[in-house]
Amino acid sequence: MTETLHQLAALLQARDDLDVRIAALTGRSARPGDIGEFIAAQVFDIELAGNAVQAGYDGIFRSGPLAGRTVNVKIYGDAFAGLDISPHPCHFYLVFSGPPRPLGTVRHHRWQISAAYLFDSRRLLETLTGRGVKIGIATSLRKVDLEAARIFPNPTAASPLRLTPEQTALLSLFGAPIT
């Protein structure tokens, strides 16, 4: 048991050291949400709000077809678990998701982006309220909602945004490790 605690202490120290390096690189904390916001800002040319806890949105698109629009960036281990929808307004939700977790399993989600979704918040709210879905924390989404909003890796005809090859390559950096 003592050896296990020594191993755990060493691993936690290594993780803390990595978190310090990540925070120095991003200028934000090493929490998943802050890392996701940093990645989104780099890939989608988003000017992040100066306050990391701003209500409603995390930043504003600086260029492209969404220039001037607000965005709330979310990162989940599995977007199929639901979307946290704030009562504060924003134009879009940009959601990064890891792979779906098999039902009935409790395991660590690797830090990866296996999919990205872009929801027009007004349309999403209309769709969900029309179905009688309760809006708030872990708002239920259907597979069809996610598929229509998917912009990475395989956008559909309904996808609200087409990524450039550079954006696709950058998001792919955070995909499943090559084995």
C-alpha positions, 0 to 999 in steps of 0.5 A: 500500500505504501508503494502505491501511495508513492507511485500516486504522489509521483504521478500527481507531481508529474501531472502538476508539472505538465499542467504548469507547462500547459498553462504557460503555453496557453496563458490560461489554466490547464482545465479542459475548458480553458484548453478547449477555448485556447484551441478554438481561438487558434483554429477558428480565429476567435478573440477570447473574452478577457474574463475567463468566466464571462457569462454567455460566451467565450469569444467572438469570431474575428474572421470568416463567415462567422466574423463578429458573432459570439461563441460559447466553446464546450469540450466534453469527453462525450457530447452524446451526454448532453450540452450545457446551455446557458441562459445567457445569449450567444450566437453559436455553441462550438462543441469539441467531443471525445469518442462516445463512451460505451454504455455502462462503462466508467473510465477515463476519457483520453484528452482528445477531439474526435468530433467538433460540432457548431450549433446556431444557438437560436435554431437549436433552442427552437428545435429543442423547445419545440420537442419539449426538451428541458434547457439547461445543464446536460440538455439532451440532444438527439443523434440527428442534432449532433450529425446536423451540427458536425463540422469535424471530422466528416461534415454532412450536407447540413453542416453549418460551416466548412472547415479549411484543410488547415483547420481540419489538420489542426483539429486532427492533432488532437485526435486519437493517437496513432498506434 
